[in-house]
Amino acid sequence: MRRKQGACALAMVCFVGVATLGLAQPSKEARYEHADRNDDGRVDKKEMRIEKDWERQQEHAQTQLSKVNTKVEQKYDSNADGRLDAQEARQLMQDKYALIITDGKAKVDTSLEEKYDLDKDGIISQQEAEAIKQDWRFK
């Protein structure tokens, strides 16, 4: 099955640091599919190296994303500790996803949302929001 370029990276849950945001670990099959960049059914050394680099980038991004940087994030930082814990981050993303489904799109307000804006136009469309649904396991 072919997948859209770039969408796979967003559809995958971060492999490293997923516990920080309370996300489920991806299955071996999902990790393999993500690593198989050319969809030939095999993961070669180059693809494995790219995958490891991607995981390191995600780990670094994860530590940055949990910090409260905007007024919107402050609204969800219920314990006022300057960081979004798993429940706070999940609530923020759940509310954003609901807004996108209702209005058809939503402005990117936080660094947590930036990775879902594939075309970097500052707006998350319903199509882009599908990755939010998958990553955060929303119904």
DSSP file (Angstrom, degrees, kcal/mol; ACC not computed):
  #  RESIDUE AA STRUCTURE BP1 BP2  ACC     N-H-->O    O-->H-N    N-H-->O    O-->H-N    TCO  KAPPA ALPHA  PHI   PSI    X-CA   Y-CA   Z-CA
    1    1 A M              0   0    0      0, 0.0     2,-0.2     0, 0.0    38,-0.0   0.000 360.0 360.0 360.0 128.0    0.0    0.0    0.0
    2    2 A R        -     0   0    0      1,-0.0     2,-0.3     0, 0.0    37,-0.0  -0.523 360.0-159.2 -81.0 149.0    1.4    3.4   -1.0
    3    3 A R        -     0   0    0     -2,-0.2     2,-0.1     0, 0.0     3,-0.1  -0.931  27.1 -95.6-127.3 155.6    1.4    6.2    1.4
    4    4 A K    >>  -     0   0    0     -2,-0.3     4,-1.0     1,-0.1     3,-0.7  -0.451  47.3-104.1 -69.7 137.3    1.6   10.0    0.8
    5    5 A Q  T 34 S+     0   0    0      1,-0.2     2,-0.3     2,-0.2    -1,-0.1  -0.362 103.6   9.8 -59.4 136.7    5.1   11.4    1.2
    6    6 A G  T 3> S+     0   0    0      1,-0.1     4,-1.1    -3,-0.1    -1,-0.2  -0.038 108.4  87.0  84.3 -32.3    5.5   13.3    4.5
    7    7 A A  H <> S+     0   0    0     -3,-0.7     4,-2.3    -2,-0.3     5,-0.2   0.847  80.9  61.2 -68.8 -32.2    2.2   12.1    5.9
    8    8 A C  H  X S+     0   0    0     -4,-1.0     4,-1.6     1,-0.2    -1,-0.2   0.908  99.6  54.5 -61.5 -42.2    3.8    8.9    7.3
    9    9 A A  H  4 S+     0   0    0      1,-0.2    -1,-0.2     2,-0.2    -2,-0.2   0.876 113.6  42.3 -61.2 -36.5    6.1   10.9    9.5
   10   10 A L  H  < S+     0   0    0     -4,-1.1    -1,-0.2     1,-0.2    -2,-0.2   0.811 110.1  56.4 -79.6 -29.4    3.2   12.7   11.0
   11   11 A A  H  < S+     0   0    0     -4,-2.3     2,-0.3    -5,-0.1    -2,-0.2   0.754  94.1  84.3 -73.7 -22.3    1.1    9.6   11.3
   12   12 A M  S  < S-     0   0    0     -4,-1.6     2,-0.2    -5,-0.2   123,-0.1  -0.570  81.7-124.3 -81.6 142.6    3.7    7.8   13.3
   13   13 A V        -     0   0    0     -2,-0.3     5,-0.1     1,-0.1    -2,-0.1  -0.597  41.9 -90.6 -77.3 145.0    3.9    8.4   17.0
   14   14 A C        -     0   0    0     -2,-0.2     4,-0.1     1,-0.2    -1,-0.1  -0.385  34.3-151.7 -57.2 131.4    7.3    9.6   18.3
   15   15 A F  S    S+     0   0    0      2,-0.1     2,-0.5     1,-0.1     3,-0.4   0.857  77.9  54.5 -75.9 -35.3    9.3    6.4   19.1
   16   16 A V  S    S+     0   0    0     39,-0.2    46,-0.1     1,-0.2    -1,-0.1  -0.855 117.1   8.6-106.2 130.8   11.4    8.0   21.8
   17   17 A G  S >> S+     0   0    0     -2,-0.5     3,-1.2     3,-0.0     4,-0.6   0.664  75.3 139.4  81.1  16.4    9.9    9.8   24.7
   18   18 A V  H >>> +     0   0    0     -3,-0.4     5,-2.2     1,-0.3     3,-0.7   0.816  66.9  63.8 -63.7 -27.8    6.3    8.8   24.0
   19   19 A A  H 345S+     0   0    0      1,-0.2     3,-0.4     3,-0.2    -1,-0.3   0.805  89.1  69.7 -65.4 -27.1    5.7    8.2   27.7
   20   20 A T  H <45S+     0   0    0     -3,-1.2    -1,-0.2     1,-0.3    66,-0.2   0.878 112.3  28.8 -57.8 -38.5    6.3   11.9   28.3
   21   21 A L  H <<5S-     0   0    0     -3,-0.7    -1,-0.3    -4,-0.6    -2,-0.2   0.362 113.7-112.9-105.3   4.4    3.0   12.7   26.6
   22   22 A G  T  <5 +     0   0    0     -4,-0.6    -3,-0.2    -3,-0.4     2,-0.2   0.789  61.8 153.5  74.6  28.2    1.3    9.5   27.5
   23   23 A L      < -     0   0    0     -5,-2.2    -1,-0.2     1,-0.1     2,-0.1  -0.580  48.1-103.4 -90.4 154.6    1.1    8.1   23.9
   24   24 A A        -     0   0    0    111,-0.3    -1,-0.1    -2,-0.2   -11,-0.1  -0.443  38.8-105.3 -72.8 147.2    0.9    4.4   23.1
   25   25 A Q        -     0   0    0     -2,-0.1    -1,-0.1     1,-0.1   -10,-0.1  -0.530  38.9-114.6 -69.6 136.7    4.0    2.7   21.8
   26   26 A P        -     0   0    0      0, 0.0    -1,-0.1     0, 0.0   -14,-0.0  -0.400  33.3-107.2 -70.1 151.8    3.8    2.1   18.0
   27   27 A S     >  -     0   0    0      1,-0.1     4,-2.2    -2,-0.1     5,-0.2  -0.266  26.4-109.3 -71.9 164.8    3.8   -1.6   16.9
   28   28 A K  H  > S+     0   0    0      1,-0.2     4,-2.6     2,-0.2     5,-0.2   0.888 121.5  54.0 -60.6 -38.5    6.8   -3.2   15.3
   29   29 A E  H  > S+     0   0    0      2,-0.2     4,-2.7     1,-0.2    -1,-0.2   0.906 108.1  48.4 -63.4 -41.7    4.8   -3.2   12.0
   30   30 A A  H  > S+     0   0    0      2,-0.2     4,-2.2     1,-0.2    -1,-0.2   0.899 112.4  48.6 -66.5 -40.2    4.2    0.5   12.2
   31   31 A R  H  X S+     0   0    0     -4,-2.2     4,-2.1     2,-0.2    -2,-0.2   0.913 112.4  48.8 -64.4 -42.1    7.8    1.2   13.0
   32   32 A Y  H  X S+     0   0    0     -4,-2.6     4,-2.0     2,-0.2    -2,-0.2   0.924 110.9  49.8 -63.7 -45.2    8.9   -1.0   10.1
   33   33 A E  H  < S+     0   0    0     -4,-2.7    -1,-0.2     1,-0.2    -2,-0.2   0.896 111.0  49.9 -61.5 -40.4    6.4    0.7    7.7
   34   34 A H  H  < S+     0   0    0     -4,-2.2    -1,-0.2     1,-0.2    -2,-0.2   0.889 111.8  48.0 -65.0 -39.4    7.7    4.1    8.8
   35   35 A A  H  < S+     0   0    0     -4,-2.1     2,-2.1     1,-0.2    -1,-0.2   0.802  91.2  83.0 -72.6 -29.5   11.3    3.1    8.2
   36   36 A D    ><  +     0   0    0     -4,-2.0     3,-1.2     1,-0.2    -1,-0.2  -0.502  58.1 170.9 -77.5  78.4   10.6    1.6    4.8
   37   37 A R  T 3  S+     0   0    0     -2,-2.1    -1,-0.2     1,-0.3     6,-0.1   0.802  72.7  44.1 -64.5 -33.2   10.8    5.0    3.0
   38   38 A N  T 3  S-     0   0    0      4,-0.2    -1,-0.3    -3,-0.2    -2,-0.1   0.366 103.2-127.0 -97.8   6.9   10.7    3.6   -0.6
   39   39 A D    <   +     0   0    0     -3,-1.2    -2,-0.1    -6,-0.2     4,-0.1   0.816  66.9 132.7  56.0  36.8    7.9    1.1    0.1
   40   40 A D  S    S-     0   0    0      2,-0.4    -1,-0.1     0, 0.0     3,-0.1   0.402  78.7-108.6 -96.4   4.4    9.9   -1.9   -1.3
   41   41 A G  S    S+     0   0    0      1,-0.2     2,-0.3    -5,-0.1    -5,-0.0   0.472  91.2  86.1  86.1   1.1    9.0   -4.1    1.7
   42   42 A R        -     0   0    0     -9,-0.1     2,-0.6    -7,-0.0    -2,-0.4  -0.949  67.7-139.3-132.0 153.1   12.6   -4.0    3.1
   43   43 A V        -     0   0    0     -2,-0.3    -7,-0.1    -7,-0.1     2,-0.1  -0.940  27.8-166.8-112.1 109.4   14.5   -1.6    5.4
   44   44 A D     >  -     0   0    0     -2,-0.6     4,-2.4    -9,-0.1     5,-0.2  -0.272  38.2 -92.7 -88.2 179.3   18.0   -1.2    4.1
   45   45 A K  H  > S+     0   0    0      1,-0.2     4,-2.4     2,-0.2     5,-0.2   0.883 125.0  51.4 -61.5 -40.3   21.0    0.4    5.9
   46   46 A K  H  > S+     0   0    0      2,-0.2     4,-2.4     1,-0.2    -1,-0.2   0.930 111.4  47.0 -63.3 -45.5   20.3    3.9    4.5
   47   47 A E  H  > S+     0   0    0      1,-0.2     4,-2.5     2,-0.2    -2,-0.2   0.880 111.5  51.8 -63.7 -38.0   16.7    3.8    5.6
   48   48 A M  H  X S+     0   0    0     -4,-2.4     4,-2.5     2,-0.2    -1,-0.2   0.907 109.8  49.1 -65.0 -41.0   17.7    2.5    9.0
   49   49 A R  H  X S+     0   0    0     -4,-2.4     4,-2.3     2,-0.2    -2,-0.2   0.918 111.8  48.9 -63.9 -43.3   20.2    5.4    9.4
   50   50 A I  H  X S+     0   0    0     -4,-2.4     4,-2.4     1,-0.2    -2,-0.2   0.910 111.4  50.5 -61.1 -42.3   17.5    7.9    8.3
   51   51 A E  H  X S+     0   0    0     -4,-2.5     4,-2.5     2,-0.2    -2,-0.2   0.917 109.5  49.1 -63.0 -44.9   15.1    6.4   10.8
   52   52 A K  H  X S+     0   0    0     -4,-2.5     4,-2.1     2,-0.2    -1,-0.2   0.904 111.6  49.8 -62.6 -41.0   17.6    6.6   13.7
   53   53 A D  H  X S+     0   0    0     -4,-2.3     4,-2.2     2,-0.2    -1,-0.2   0.911 110.7  50.6 -62.0 -41.9   18.3   10.2   12.8
   54   54 A W  H  X S+     0   0    0     -4,-2.4     4,-2.4     1,-0.2    -2,-0.2   0.910 108.6  51.5 -62.5 -43.0   14.5   10.9   12.7
   55   55 A E  H  X S+     0   0    0     -4,-2.5     4,-2.2     1,-0.2    -1,-0.2   0.898 109.3  50.2 -61.7 -40.8   14.1    9.3   16.2
   56   56 A R  H  X S+     0   0    0     -4,-2.1     4,-2.2     2,-0.2    -1,-0.2   0.906 110.4  50.0 -64.2 -40.9   16.9   11.5   17.6
   57   57 A Q  H  X S+     0   0    0     -4,-2.2     4,-2.7     1,-0.2    -2,-0.2   0.903 110.5  50.2 -62.8 -40.7   15.2   14.6   16.2
   58   58 A Q  H  X S+     0   0    0     -4,-2.4     4,-2.5     2,-0.2    -2,-0.2   0.887 108.1  52.9 -65.1 -38.8   11.9   13.5   17.7
   59   59 A E  H  X S+     0   0    0     -4,-2.2     4,-1.4     2,-0.2    -1,-0.2   0.929 112.0  45.2 -62.5 -44.4   13.5   13.0   21.1
   60   60 A H  H  X S+     0   0    0     -4,-2.2     4,-1.3     1,-0.2     3,-0.3   0.929 113.9  49.1 -64.1 -45.2   15.0   16.5   21.0
   61   61 A A  H  X S+     0   0    0     -4,-2.7     4,-2.5     1,-0.2    -2,-0.2   0.873 105.0  59.9 -62.1 -37.2   11.7   18.0   19.8
   62   62 A Q  H  X S+     0   0    0     -4,-2.5     4,-1.1     1,-0.2    -1,-0.2   0.888 103.3  49.9 -60.7 -40.4    9.8   16.2   22.5
   63   63 A T  H  < S+     0   0    0     -4,-1.4     4,-0.3    -3,-0.3    -1,-0.2   0.860 113.9  46.3 -68.3 -33.4   11.8   17.9   25.3
   64   64 A Q  H >< S+     0   0    0     -4,-1.3     3,-1.0     1,-0.2    -2,-0.2   0.855 107.5  57.5 -74.1 -35.3   11.1   21.3   23.7
   65   65 A L  H 3< S+     0   0    0     -4,-2.5    47,-0.2     1,-0.2    -1,-0.2   0.756  96.0  62.2 -70.7 -24.6    7.4   20.6   23.2
   66   66 A S  T 3< S+     0   0    0     -4,-1.1    18,-3.2    -5,-0.2    -1,-0.2   0.649  84.4  94.3 -79.5 -11.9    6.6   19.9   26.8
   67   67 A K  B <  S-A   83   0A   0     -3,-1.0     2,-0.6    -4,-0.3    16,-0.3  -0.558  83.9-116.8 -78.6 143.4    7.7   23.5   27.9
   68   68 A V        +     0   0    0     14,-2.5    -2,-0.1    -2,-0.2    -1,-0.1  -0.719  49.0 154.1 -81.5 118.1    4.9   26.1   28.1
   69   69 A N        +     0   0    0     -2,-0.6     2,-0.3    -4,-0.1    -1,-0.2   0.585  52.5  44.5-119.8 -19.1    5.8   28.8   25.6
   70   70 A T  S  > S-     0   0    0      1,-0.1     4,-2.1     0, 0.0     5,-0.1  -0.789  80.6-110.0-128.3 167.8    2.5   30.4   24.6
   71   71 A K  H  > S+     0   0    0     -2,-0.3     4,-1.8     2,-0.2     5,-0.1   0.856 118.9  56.0 -64.5 -35.1   -0.6   31.8   26.2
   72   72 A V  H  > S+     0   0    0     37,-0.3     4,-1.0     1,-0.2    -1,-0.2   0.934 108.5  46.7 -62.8 -44.9   -2.6   28.9   24.8
   73   73 A E  H >> S+     0   0    0      1,-0.2     4,-1.0    36,-0.2     3,-0.5   0.883 107.7  57.2 -64.3 -37.3   -0.3   26.5   26.4
   74   74 A Q  H >< S+     0   0    0     -4,-2.1     3,-0.6     1,-0.2    -1,-0.2   0.881 100.1  58.9 -59.7 -37.5   -0.5   28.4   29.7
   75   75 A K  H 3< S+     0   0    0     -4,-1.8    -1,-0.2     1,-0.2    -2,-0.2   0.849 110.6  41.9 -59.0 -35.1   -4.3   27.9   29.6
   76   76 A Y  H << S+     0   0    0     -4,-1.0     2,-2.1    -3,-0.5    -1,-0.2   0.558  87.2  95.2 -91.7  -9.7   -3.8   24.1   29.6
   77   77 A D    X<  +     0   0    0     -4,-1.0     3,-1.8    -3,-0.6     5,-0.1  -0.525  51.9 172.1 -80.4  74.9   -1.0   24.1   32.2
   78   78 A S  T 3  S+     0   0    0     -2,-2.1    -1,-0.2     1,-0.3     6,-0.1   0.761  74.1  45.7 -63.2 -28.6   -3.5   23.4   35.0
   79   79 A N  T 3  S-     0   0    0      4,-0.2    -1,-0.3    -3,-0.2    -2,-0.1   0.405 102.2-133.1 -96.0   3.7   -0.8   22.9   37.7
   80   80 A A    <   +     0   0    0     -3,-1.8    -2,-0.1    -6,-0.2     4,-0.1   0.816  61.8 135.3  52.9  38.8    1.1   26.0   36.6
   81   81 A D  S    S-     0   0    0      2,-0.4    -1,-0.1     0, 0.0     3,-0.1   0.391  75.8-110.5 -96.1   4.3    4.5   24.2   36.6
   82   82 A G  S    S+     0   0    0      1,-0.2   -14,-2.5    -5,-0.1     2,-0.3   0.522  90.9  84.1  82.7   4.8    5.6   25.7   33.3
   83   83 A R  B    S-A   67   0A   0    -16,-0.3     2,-0.7    -9,-0.1    -2,-0.4  -0.977  76.9-123.7-137.3 149.8    5.4   22.3   31.5
   84   84 A L        -     0   0    0    -18,-3.2    -7,-0.1    -2,-0.3   -10,-0.0  -0.853  29.6-156.0 -93.1 115.9    2.5   20.4   29.8
   85   85 A D     >  -     0   0    0     -2,-0.7     4,-2.8     1,-0.1     5,-0.3  -0.223  38.8 -85.1 -79.1-179.5    2.2   17.0   31.4
   86   86 A A  H  > S+     0   0    0      1,-0.2     4,-2.2   -66,-0.2     5,-0.2   0.893 128.7  44.4 -57.0 -45.9    0.7   14.1   29.5
   87   87 A Q  H  > S+     0   0    0      2,-0.2     4,-2.3     1,-0.2    -1,-0.2   0.897 114.3  49.2 -68.8 -39.6   -2.9   14.9   30.4
   88   88 A E  H  > S+     0   0    0      2,-0.2     4,-2.3     1,-0.2    -2,-0.2   0.927 113.5  45.9 -65.3 -45.4   -2.5   18.6   29.8
   89   89 A A  H  X S+     0   0    0     -4,-2.8     4,-2.4     1,-0.2     5,-0.2   0.903 112.3  51.5 -64.2 -41.5   -0.9   18.1   26.4
   90   90 A R  H  X S+     0   0    0     -4,-2.2     4,-2.5    -5,-0.3    -1,-0.2   0.910 109.6  49.4 -62.7 -41.9   -3.6   15.5   25.5
   91   91 A Q  H  X S+     0   0    0     -4,-2.3     4,-2.5     2,-0.2     5,-0.2   0.917 110.3  51.1 -64.2 -42.8   -6.4   17.9   26.4
   92   92 A L  H  X S+     0   0    0     -4,-2.3     4,-2.2     1,-0.2    -2,-0.2   0.944 114.5  42.7 -58.1 -49.0   -4.8   20.7   24.3
   93   93 A M  H  X S+     0   0    0     -4,-2.4     4,-2.6     2,-0.2    -2,-0.2   0.844 112.1  53.9 -69.7 -33.8   -4.6   18.4   21.3
   94   94 A Q  H  X S+     0   0    0     -4,-2.5     4,-2.3    -5,-0.2    -1,-0.2   0.917 110.9  46.2 -65.9 -42.6   -8.0   17.0   21.8
   95   95 A D  H  X S+     0   0    0     -4,-2.5     4,-2.1     2,-0.2    -2,-0.2   0.899 113.1  49.9 -66.0 -40.5   -9.6   20.5   21.9
   96   96 A K  H  X S+     0   0    0     -4,-2.2     4,-2.2    -5,-0.2    -2,-0.2   0.921 110.8  49.4 -63.7 -43.8   -7.6   21.5   18.8
   97   97 A Y  H  X S+     0   0    0     -4,-2.6     4,-2.4     1,-0.2    -2,-0.2   0.914 110.3  50.4 -62.3 -43.5   -8.7   18.4   16.9
   98   98 A A  H  X S+     0   0    0     -4,-2.3     4,-2.2     1,-0.2    -1,-0.2   0.894 109.9  51.1 -61.9 -40.2  -12.3   19.0   17.9
   99   99 A L  H  X S+     0   0    0     -4,-2.1     4,-3.2     2,-0.2     6,-0.4   0.908 110.1  49.0 -63.2 -42.8  -12.0   22.6   16.6
  100  100 A I  H  X S+     0   0    0     -4,-2.2     4,-2.4     1,-0.2    -2,-0.2   0.914 111.5  48.7 -64.6 -43.0  -10.6   21.5   13.3
  101  101 A I  H  < S+     0   0    0     -4,-2.4    -1,-0.2     2,-0.2    -2,-0.2   0.895 117.8  42.1 -64.0 -39.4  -13.3   18.9   12.8
  102  102 A T  H  < S+     0   0    0     -4,-2.2    -2,-0.2    -5,-0.2    -1,-0.2   0.935 128.1  27.3 -72.4 -48.1  -16.0   21.5   13.6
  103  103 A D  H  < S-     0   0    0     -4,-3.2    -3,-0.2    -5,-0.2    -2,-0.2   0.560 101.2-120.6 -96.2 -10.1  -14.5   24.5   11.7
  104  104 A G  S  < S+     0   0    0     -4,-2.4    22,-1.1    -5,-0.3     2,-0.3   0.229  86.6  20.5  89.2 -15.3  -12.6   22.6    9.0
  105  105 A K  E     -B  125   0B   0     -6,-0.4     2,-0.3    20,-0.2    20,-0.2  -0.967  63.4-156.5-170.2 166.0   -9.3   24.1   10.0
  106  106 A A  E     -B  124   0B   0     18,-1.5    18,-3.5    -2,-0.3     2,-0.1  -0.987  27.1-105.0-154.9 148.9   -7.5   25.8   12.8
  107  107 A K  E     -B  123   0B   0     -2,-0.3     2,-0.6    16,-0.2    16,-0.3  -0.434  38.9-110.6 -70.4 144.1   -4.6   28.2   13.3
  108  108 A V        +     0   0    0     14,-2.5    -1,-0.1     1,-0.2     3,-0.1  -0.701  45.5 165.8 -76.6 117.4   -1.3   26.7   14.7
  109  109 A D        +     0   0    0     -2,-0.6     2,-0.3     1,-0.1   -37,-0.3   0.597  54.3  37.5-109.6 -16.6   -1.1   28.2   18.2
  110  110 A T  S >> S-     0   0    0    -38,-0.1     4,-0.9     1,-0.1     3,-0.8  -0.906  75.8-116.6-137.8 160.8    1.6   26.1   19.9
  111  111 A S  H 3> S+     0   0    0     -2,-0.3     4,-0.6     1,-0.2     3,-0.3   0.793 113.9  65.2 -66.3 -27.0    4.9   24.3   19.1
  112  112 A L  H 34 S+     0   0    0      1,-0.2    -1,-0.2   -47,-0.2     3,-0.2   0.818 105.3  44.1 -62.9 -30.8    3.1   21.1   19.9
  113  113 A E  H X4 S+     0   0    0     -3,-0.8     3,-1.9     1,-0.2     4,-0.4   0.675  90.7  86.2 -87.4 -19.6    0.9   21.6   16.9
  114  114 A E  H >< S+     0   0    0     -4,-0.9     3,-1.5     1,-0.3     6,-0.2   0.824  80.7  60.2 -56.0 -38.2    3.6   22.8   14.4
  115  115 A K  T 3< S+     0   0    0     -4,-0.6    -1,-0.3     1,-0.3    -2,-0.1   0.703 100.1  57.7 -67.3 -16.5    4.5   19.3   13.3
  116  116 A Y  T <  S+     0   0    0     -3,-1.9     2,-1.5     1,-0.1    -1,-0.3   0.572  82.4  88.0 -88.7  -9.7    1.0   18.7   12.0
  117  117 A D    X   +     0   0    0     -3,-1.5     3,-1.3    -4,-0.4    -1,-0.1  -0.649  56.6 175.5 -88.7  81.2    1.1   21.7    9.7
  118  118 A L  T 3  S+     0   0    0     -2,-1.5    -1,-0.2     1,-0.3     6,-0.1   0.854  76.5  42.8 -59.6 -40.6    2.6   19.9    6.7
  119  119 A D  T 3  S-     0   0    0      4,-0.2    -1,-0.3    -3,-0.2    -2,-0.1   0.430 103.3-130.3 -90.5   3.0    2.4   22.8    4.2
  120  120 A K    <   +     0   0    0     -3,-1.3    -2,-0.1    -6,-0.2     4,-0.1   0.819  65.4 132.8  55.6  37.6    3.7   25.2    6.8
  121  121 A D  S    S-     0   0    0      2,-0.4    -1,-0.1     0, 0.0     3,-0.1   0.379  78.9-109.1 -95.9   3.7    0.9   27.8    6.1
  122  122 A G  S    S+     0   0    0      1,-0.2   -14,-2.5    -5,-0.1     2,-0.4   0.519  90.8  96.9  83.2   4.8    0.1   28.3    9.8
  123  123 A I  E     -B  107   0B   0    -16,-0.3     2,-0.7   -18,-0.0    -2,-0.4  -0.980  64.6-144.3-128.6 137.6   -3.2   26.4    9.5
  124  124 A I  E     -B  106   0B   0    -18,-3.5   -18,-1.5    -2,-0.4    -7,-0.1  -0.914  23.6-157.5-101.4 117.2   -4.0   22.8   10.3
  125  125 A S  E  >  -B  105   0B   0     -2,-0.7     4,-2.1   -20,-0.2   -20,-0.2  -0.317  32.3-102.5 -84.4 171.5   -6.5   21.5    7.8
  126  126 A Q  H  > S+     0   0    0    -22,-1.1     4,-0.7     2,-0.2   -21,-0.1   0.892 124.5  52.5 -61.1 -38.7   -8.9   18.5    8.3
  127  127 A Q  H >4 S+     0   0    0      1,-0.2     3,-1.0     2,-0.2     4,-0.4   0.930 111.3  45.3 -63.5 -44.8   -6.6   16.4    6.1
  128  128 A E  H >> S+     0   0    0      1,-0.2     3,-1.2     2,-0.2     4,-0.5   0.822 104.7  64.8 -66.4 -30.3   -3.5   17.4    8.2
  129  129 A A  H 3X S+     0   0    0     -4,-2.1     4,-2.2     1,-0.3     3,-0.3   0.671  80.7  79.2 -69.4 -16.8   -5.5   16.7   11.4
  130  130 A E  H <X S+     0   0    0     -3,-1.0     4,-2.2    -4,-0.7    -1,-0.3   0.859  90.1  55.1 -58.7 -34.0   -5.8   13.0   10.6
  131  131 A A  H <> S+     0   0    0     -3,-1.2     4,-3.1    -4,-0.4     5,-0.2   0.864 104.9  52.8 -67.1 -35.2   -2.2   12.7   11.9
  132  132 A I  H  X S+     0   0    0     -4,-0.5     4,-2.6    -3,-0.3     6,-0.3   0.946 109.0  50.1 -61.7 -47.5   -3.4   14.3   15.2
  133  133 A K  H  X>S+     0   0    0     -4,-2.2     5,-1.8     1,-0.2     4,-0.6   0.913 116.1  41.4 -57.4 -45.1   -6.2   11.7   15.4
  134  134 A Q  H ><5S+     0   0    0     -4,-2.2     3,-0.5     3,-0.2    -2,-0.2   0.940 116.1  47.5 -70.8 -47.5   -3.8    8.8   14.8
  135  135 A D  H 3<5S+     0   0    0     -4,-3.1  -111,-0.3     1,-0.2    -2,-0.2   0.890 121.5  35.6 -61.8 -40.6   -0.9   10.1   17.0
  136  136 A W  H 3<5S-     0   0    0     -4,-2.6    -1,-0.2    -5,-0.2    -2,-0.2   0.411 106.5-123.8 -97.2   0.7   -3.1   10.9   20.0
  137  137 A R  T <<5 +     0   0    0     -4,-0.6    -3,-0.2    -3,-0.5     2,-0.2   0.885  48.2 168.3  59.2  43.5   -5.5    7.9   19.4
  138  138 A F      <       0   0    0     -5,-1.8    -1,-0.2    -6,-0.3    -2,-0.0  -0.555 360.0 360.0 -83.1 153.7   -8.6   10.1   19.2
  139  139 A K              0   0    0     -2,-0.2    -1,-0.1    -5,-0.0    -6,-0.0   0.413 360.0 360.0 -91.6 360.0  -11.9    8.6   18.1
